[in-house]
Amino acid sequence: MKGVAITGLNGRGNQSVFLCIVKNYFVLPFGSGIWGFLSFMAIICLSKFLGNLVGTLEAFEIEFEDITLSLLGFIMSYLIKFLKNFSDS
């Protein structure tokens, strides 16, 4: 049976362990997800802008599908960072 043993838990230690868990499992993956969203959105906007510049697109507009594809970037980046916490090494 596996367990987690945390020694020296006084009032201040509990808070630092809790903050470390929140940081590693929620804050850092969320920040990574934001970067994934922004990178996907930047690539989509750049390709639409270049398409408009070349003349293959009539108007430069961001559609709902573009946001949905960017959310995939958020989800993938979030999951990669979140699941790194469970790796063996």
Secondary structure, DSSP 8 states (H G I E B T S, - for coil): ----------HHHHHHHHHHHHIIIIIHHHHHHHHHHHHHHHHHHHHHHHHHHHTS-SS----HHHHHHHHHHHHHHHHHHHHGGGS--
